[in-house]
Amino acid sequence: MLVLTRKKDETIVIGSDIFVTVVDVDGDKVKLGINAPKDISIYRKEVFDAIVKENISASMAQPEDVESIIKLSRIQQKK
């Protein structure tokens, strides 16, 4: 892991098109601004972990779960 020290308003560059700027430092909290191309997904680690967990759960859906979803979808389409 690369560890860098930055002060408020200082920036690091990742690749040639991702810029991470220290926007504010308040006690033990650091506020970062991230400028990146729109096709780059940026998540907080805890959100990313939840997405991965949900994707794993969804990939292990049982056939009866899929059938229930299809039935609900048909009911919604009739409304």
N, C-alpha and C positions, 0 to 999 in steps of 0.2 A: 504494500500500500504506500503510495506517495503521500507524504504529509507536507503541507505548505502553510506558511504563516502569512496572513494578509491582514491589512488594516481596513477600516471603513473606506469605501469608495475605490478599493483596489480590486483588480479583476484577474482571474486566471482564464486561459484559453485551452479548450480541449479540442484536438484536431484543428481545423481551420475555421469552424463555424459554430462552435458552442462557447459562450462566454458566461462565466459565473462571477458575479460581482457581490462583494460584501456591502449590503445596503445599510445595515445598522447592527450595532452590538449593544446589548442591554443586559448587563449582568452576565448570566450564563447562557443567554440566548443570542443566537446569531441569525440575522435575517439575510437571506441570499436572494439575489435576482438572477434569473437564468434566461439567457437569450439563445435560442436554438431554433433550427429549422422546424417547421410545423410537422414534418413527418417523424420527428424524434419524440417519443413518449417520455414524459418526465413525471415520476411519482415519488411521494414520500415512501420510505422503506416499508412502513407498516401498512400502507395502502397497497403497495406492490405485493407484499406477502399475502394479504387478504385476496387479491385478484388471483394469484397463483393457487391458493387453497381452493377457491371457488371453481376455478377451471379444472382442477384435479377432481373435485367432487362431481362436477357436471360430466366429466369424461367417463365416470363410473356409473352413470345412470342405468338403472335396470330397465328392461323392455317395458314393464308395466308402467314405469314412470313416464316413458316416452308416449305410451298410449294415452295416459291421462292428460298429458300436455296437448296432444292432438285433439282429444275430445273437447277440452276447454277452448282451444283455438276455434273449433267449429262452432261452439256455442257463441263465442264472441263475434264471429263473422255473421251469424244470423241476426244479431241485434242491430 
